[in-house]
């Protein structure tokens, strides 16, 4: 995996909501996964087949994350993180899986 753009630094005040931007290259999106590699489990949000999956989600993000657009309109797979605290600081990675089997699965990295 790799970041297909420079690291995006996002600054937010505690208690606020923040949008971590990510744009897919391909509109045939099958799944989106946001992770924070320094956590265990690392999953922040998993969206597959039209719904959010919470089984493997890190408990600290349950009920606090959603996609900006669940219809993935305009290939927008940006993440909304609600009620941010100092414990949310870190690097978040966006993985996009598409129907194009010849496509790599690039990452967008956002530093919060």
QUILIN-V551538 format. One record per residue. N is the residue number from 1. PHI is phi in whole degrees, -180 to 180 (999 if undefined). PSI is psi in whole degrees, -180 to 180 (none if undefined). D_FIRST is the distance of its C-alpha to the first C-alpha in Angstrom with 1 decimal. Layout:
BEGIN
n/phi/psi/d_first
N/PHI/PSI/D_FIRST
N/PHI/PSI/D_FIRST
END
This chain:
BEGIN
n/phi/psi/d_first
1/999/155/0.0
2/-154/163/3.8
3/-90/126/7.1
4/-88/1/9.3
5/-142/171/12.3
6/-61/156/14.0
7/-58/129/13.9
8/-96/121/16.5
9/-98/124/19.1
10/-117/128/21.2
11/-111/136/24.6
12/-148/150/26.7
13/-87/146/29.9
14/-54/138/30.2
15/93/-17/31.4
16/-84/167/30.0
17/-97/151/27.4
18/-137/149/24.3
19/-108/124/22.0
20/-99/115/18.3
21/-78/143/17.5
22/-158/132/14.9
23/-124/127/15.7
24/-79/148/14.4
25/-77/-27/14.8
26/-121/140/16.6
27/-82/-10/19.5
28/-89/64/19.2
29/-80/124/17.1
30/-96/-37/17.4
31/-156/153/15.5
32/-131/135/14.0
33/-132/126/12.6
34/-103/131/12.9
35/-131/162/12.2
36/-128/102/13.5
37/-60/-20/12.1
38/-84/-2/15.5
39/-106/161/17.4
40/-136/114/18.5
41/-71/157/18.0
42/-87/-12/14.9
43/-71/124/15.4
44/-94/-44/17.0
45/-154/137/17.4
46/-127/124/16.8
47/-123/119/18.5
48/-145/138/19.1
49/52/39/22.1
50/84/7/23.7
51/-147/159/23.9
52/-81/139/22.4
53/-109/128/21.7
54/-113/-5/22.9
55/-59/-42/23.2
56/-103/12/20.1
57/-76/141/20.0
58/-61/129/20.7
59/-57/-28/24.5
60/-69/-13/24.5
61/-106/-4/22.9
62/-63/128/25.2
63/79/2/27.3
64/-118/-1/25.7
65/-129/147/22.8
66/-160/164/22.8
67/-81/147/21.3
68/-59/-39/23.2
69/-139/106/24.0
70/-67/-20/23.9
71/-81/-5/24.8
72/57/35/21.6
73/-60/139/24.0
74/57/27/22.9
75/63/21/19.2
76/-83/114/19.4
77/-119/31/17.2
78/-65/151/18.1
79/-107/136/18.9
80/-100/124/22.4
81/-113/120/22.8
82/-98/152/26.6
83/51/59/28.9
84/-66/141/26.6
85/-126/174/27.7
86/-63/-23/26.9
87/-73/-13/25.0
88/-86/-6/22.3
89/-63/135/21.4
90/160/-174/17.8
91/-104/125/14.3
92/-108/139/13.1
93/-121/139/9.7
94/-109/121/10.2
95/-111/132/8.5
96/-122/127/10.8
97/-110/128/11.9
98/-118/174/14.7
99/-75/-14/17.5
100/-78/100/16.5
101/-69/-16/15.4
102/-88/-2/14.8
103/-90/141/12.2
104/-72/168/8.5
105/-109/83/7.0
106/-72/163/6.2
107/-118/146/6.5
108/-106/134/9.9
109/-113/130/10.8
110/-120/132/14.5
111/-104/120/16.6
112/-104/none/19.7
END
